[in-house]
Amino acid sequence: MSELSFDRDFDVKPGIPVRVSEQVRRVTCNNPGPFTFKGTNSYIVGTGKVAIIDPGPEDEDQLAALLDAVRGETVTHIIITHTHRDHSPLTRRLQQATGARTYGYGPHGSGRTAKAITSGDITLDAAGDHEFNPDVMVAHGDVIEGSGWSLESVFTPGHCSNHMAFALNDEQTLFCGDHVMAWSTSVIAPPDGHMADYFSSLRTLMAREQDRLYLPGHGPAKHNPQRFARAFLGHRQMREKAVLQHIASGERTIMGVVKKVYAGIDKKLHAAAALSTLAHVEHLIEQNLVRAHGDLSLDTDYEAVG
């Protein structure tokens, strides 16, 4: 099993376009935080007639930076990997400014399979953007055609139920959103996040041997990505095994498990860890390894089966 090693070396100046390949430029928004790292990465694909992937949050400076980066060009496509508020809300104003059509899997929650629900005061900073509804809904395998470029849609639910990656096959590059990031693990947060889907989507990416570079929604690019995706899967499987062991040992609550499994991380991140732990517990229930005494929520008591 490959060891999971993170890369937090990402010297970026917000709002300044950076060319990352012949066909791709990156503009990073100035919205740093515990879940966004240095900020949300927006990508411009092509030259002359271009696509913009993930415009970012509602941010005046990011809108100005994107429009300045494509000055003299025509934005024909606005493409969304998923509907968290740090990725899609700026789409509306960018569309007003450019007239481009919007593309994505569907509205927030449109791919939902999770049954677990959250409760109490624990929420993610990057909650759902319920206003986004794409002009064009794309499914796995669909190809979005542009001027001198094309993007293959790769459905990767898990982090978000409508999460879609996009492959620029001419450059063996995958815009992977928040599914796999070089700087950190991805939070899987019910009710929209689903751990079984996340595992399956990792396997989808591992099978794509043609991809040589991942361009994520936050942080630096990742080379040799299949090995990294495999390490992500191994890491998550080990986390899930630890969650099951603690429940089998008598821990009956999500926060009780979090305090043991995530004892070494900043307590400020325990809320996010609780959401991913709930997603792991949901997956364990789906495998008939754990049972819930009530609805699948952060406040429910759980016990191991057998």
C-alpha positions in Angstrom: 0.0 0.0 0.0 1.3 3.4 -0.9 2.0 5.9 1.9 -0.2 9.0 1.7 2.1 12.1 1.7 0.7 15.6 1.3 2.2 18.5 -0.6 1.6 21.9 1.0 4.2 23.7 -1.0 1.9 26.1 -3.0 3.3 29.6 -3.4 0.4 31.4 -5.1 -0.6 35.0 -5.6 -4.4 35.3 -5.6 -5.9 36.8 -8.7 -2.8 36.4 -10.8 -3.1 34.0 -13.9 -0.5 31.2 -13.9 0.0 29.1 -17.0 0.1 25.5 -15.9 0.2 23.9 -19.4 -0.1 24.8 -23.0 -3.9 24.9 -22.8 -4.5 25.7 -19.2 -4.2 28.8 -16.9 -5.0 28.9 -13.2 -6.4 31.8 -11.2 -6.7 31.3 -7.5 -9.3 33.1 -5.4 -8.3 34.9 -2.2 -10.5 32.7 0.1 -8.0 30.8 2.2 -9.3 28.7 5.1 -9.1 25.3 6.8 -11.1 23.6 3.9 -9.9 25.8 1.0 -6.2 25.9 1.8 -4.7 28.9 -0.1 -8.0 29.5 -2.0 -10.2 28.0 -4.7 -8.5 27.3 -8.0 -10.3 28.4 -11.2 -9.0 27.1 -14.5 -9.2 28.7 -17.9 -9.0 26.1 -20.8 -8.1 27.0 -24.3 -7.1 30.2 -26.1 -9.4 32.7 -27.9 -12.6 30.9 -27.1 -12.2 29.4 -23.7 -13.9 27.5 -20.8 -13.7 28.5 -17.2 -13.9 25.7 -14.7 -15.1 26.5 -11.2 -15.3 30.3 -11.1 -15.3 30.2 -7.3 -17.2 31.8 -4.5 -19.2 35.1 -4.7 -16.1 37.3 -4.7 -15.7 40.7 -6.5 -11.9 40.4 -6.8 -12.1 36.9 -8.3 -14.7 38.0 -10.9 -12.4 41.0 -11.9 -9.4 38.7 -12.0 -11.1 36.1 -14.3 -12.5 38.8 -16.6 -9.1 40.4 -16.8 -7.4 37.1 -17.5 -9.6 36.5 -20.5 -9.6 40.1 -21.8 -9.8 40.0 -25.6 -11.1 36.4 -25.5 -14.6 34.9 -25.5 -15.8 32.7 -22.7 -18.0 30.1 -24.3 -18.3 27.5 -21.4 -18.6 27.8 -17.6 -18.0 24.3 -16.2 -18.7 23.3 -12.6 -17.1 20.3 -10.8 -19.6 20.5 -7.9 -21.9 22.8 -6.0 -20.1 23.8 -2.8 -20.2 27.5 -2.1 -16.4 27.9 -2.7 -16.7 26.6 -6.3 -20.0 27.6 -8.1 -21.7 30.8 -6.8 -19.6 33.2 -9.0 -21.0 31.4 -12.0 -24.1 33.6 -12.0 -22.2 36.9 -12.3 -19.7 35.4 -14.7 -22.4 34.2 -17.0 -24.1 37.7 -16.9 -20.8 39.2 -17.9 -19.9 36.7 -20.7 -23.1 35.1 -21.9 -21.5 31.7 -21.7 -23.5 28.5 -21.1 -23.1 26.6 -17.9 -22.3 22.9 -17.6 -22.4 20.4 -14.7 -23.9 17.2 -13.5 -27.0 18.9 -12.0 -28.3 20.9 -9.1 -27.0 20.4 -5.6 -28.1 17.0 -4.2 -29.1 15.7 -7.6 -26.8 12.7 -7.3 -27.6 12.0 -3.6 -27.5 8.4 -2.3 -26.6 9.1 1.4 -29.2 8.5 4.0 -27.3 9.9 6.9 -28.3 13.3 8.2 -26.4 15.9 10.2 -27.7 17.6 13.3 -26.7 20.1 15.9 -24.4 22.9 15.1 -21.8 21.0 13.0 -21.7 22.2 9.4 -19.0 22.7 6.8 -17.9 26.3 5.9 -18.4 25.3 2.2 -22.0 24.2 2.3 -24.2 23.6 -0.7 -24.9 26.2 -3.5 -28.6 25.5 -4.0 -29.0 28.1 -6.7 -26.8 26.6 -9.4 -28.7 24.7 -12.1 -26.6 24.1 -15.2 -27.9 25.0 -18.7 -26.4 21.7 -19.9 -26.4 18.6 -17.6 -23.6 16.2 -18.4 -23.3 12.5 -17.6 -20.3 10.2 -17.2 -18.6 9.9 -20.6 -20.1 13.0 -22.2 -17.7 15.2 -24.0 -17.9 19.0 -23.9 -16.5 20.4 -27.2 -14.8 23.8 -27.4 -12.6 25.6 -29.9 -9.4 23.6 -30.0 -10.2 21.7 -26.8 -12.5 19.0 -25.5 -13.3 17.8 -22.0 -14.5 14.3 -21.1 -16.9 14.1 -18.1 -15.9 11.7 -15.4 -18.5 11.2 -12.7 -16.9 11.1 -9.3 -19.6 11.4 -6.5 -18.6 11.1 -2.9 -17.3 14.4 -1.7 -20.4 15.9 -3.2 -23.2 13.9 -4.8 -23.0 15.8 -8.1 -19.2 15.9 -8.3 -17.9 15.6 -11.8 -14.2 15.6 -12.9 -13.2 16.7 -16.4 -10.4 15.2 -18.5 -8.4 17.2 -21.0 -7.3 14.1 -22.7 -5.0 15.9 -25.2 -2.8 16.9 -22.3 -3.5 13.7 -20.1 -4.8 16.1 -17.5 -7.8 15.7 -15.1 -9.5 18.6 -13.4 -10.4 16.6 -10.3 -12.2 19.3 -8.2 -12.2 18.3 -4.5 -12.2 14.6 -5.1 -8.4 14.2 -4.8 -6.2 17.0 -3.6 -2.4 17.0 -3.0 -2.5 19.1 0.1 -5.2 17.3 2.2 -7.8 14.6 2.4 -11.3 15.5 1.2 -14.1 15.8 3.7 -17.0 13.5 3.0 -20.0 15.2 4.7 -23.5 13.7 4.8 -26.2 14.3 3.9 -24.7 15.0 0.4 -21.4 13.2 0.8 -21.3 9.4 0.7 -18.4 7.2 1.6 -19.2 4.2 -0.6 -19.6 6.5 -3.6 -16.2 8.1 -2.7 -14.5 4.7 -2.6 -16.0 3.8 -6.0 -15.0 7.1 -7.5 -11.4 6.7 -6.4 -11.4 3.3 -8.1 -12.8 5.0 -11.2 -9.8 7.4 -11.2 -7.3 4.7 -10.5 -8.5 2.8 -13.6 -7.8 5.9 -15.8 -4.2 5.1 -16.5 -4.0 7.8 -19.2 -4.2 10.6 -16.7 -0.7 12.0 -15.9 -1.7 15.2 -14.0 -4.4 16.1 -11.6 -5.4 19.8 -11.3 -7.5 20.1 -8.1 -9.9 22.7 -6.7 -7.4 23.7 -4.0 -3.6 23.5 -3.7 -0.9 22.3 -6.1 -1.1 19.9 -9.1 -0.4 16.3 -8.6 1.9 14.2 -10.9 1.7 10.4 -11.0 -1.8 10.6 -9.7 -3.0 6.9 -9.8 -0.5 6.0 -7.0 -1.8 8.9 -5.0 -5.4 8.0 -5.5 -4.6 4.4 -4.4 -3.0 5.8 -1.3 -6.1 7.9 -0.6 -8.2 4.7 -0.8 -5.9 2.9 1.5 -5.9 5.8 4.0 -9.7 5.9 4.0 -10.0 2.1 4.5 -7.6 2.3 7.5 -9.7 5.1 8.9 -12.8 3.1 8.5 -11.2 0.1 10.2 -10.2 2.3 13.1 -13.8 3.7 13.4 -15.2 0.1 13.5 -12.6 -1.0 16.1 -13.5 1.9 18.4 -17.3 1.2 18.1 -16.6 -2.5 18.7 -14.7 -1.4 21.9 -17.7 0.4 23.2 -17.6 3.9 21.8 -21.2 4.6 20.9 -21.2 8.2 19.6 -19.6 9.9 16.6 -17.8 12.5 18.7 -16.5 9.8 21.0 -15.0 8.0 18.0 -13.6 11.3 16.6 -11.8 12.1 19.8 -9.9 8.8 19.6 -9.4 8.4 15.8 -8.5 12.1 15.3 -6.7 12.7 18.6 -3.7 14.1 16.8 -5.4 16.8 14.8 -6.4 20.4 15.7 -9.6 20.2 17.7 -11.0 23.0 15.5 -11.2 20.4 12.7 -13.1 17.9 14.8 -16.4 19.1 13.5 -15.4 18.3 9.9 -13.9 15.0 11.1 -17.2 14.2 12.7 -18.9 14.5 9.3 -16.5 12.2 7.6 -16.8 9.8 10.6 -20.5 9.7 10.1 -20.0 8.9 6.5 -17.7 6.0 7.5 -20.3 4.8 9.9 -23.0 4.9 7.2 -20.7 2.8 5.0 -20.2 0.3 7.9 -24.0 0.1 8.3 -24.4 -0.6 4.6 -21.9 -3.5 5.0 -23.9 -4.8 8.1 -20.9 -4.2 10.4 -22.6 -1.5 12.5 -26.2 -0.8 13.6 -27.8 2.5 14.5 -30.2 3.0 17.4 -32.3 5.6 15.6 -31.8 7.8 12.5 -28.3 8.0 11.0 -27.1 11.3 12.5 -24.3 12.8 14.6 -26.4 12.4 17.7 -27.3 8.7 17.4 -25.9 5.8 19.4 -24.1 3.1 17.3 -22.9 -0.5 18.1 -21.0 -3.1 16.2 -22.9 -6.1 14.8 -22.0 -9.5 16.2 
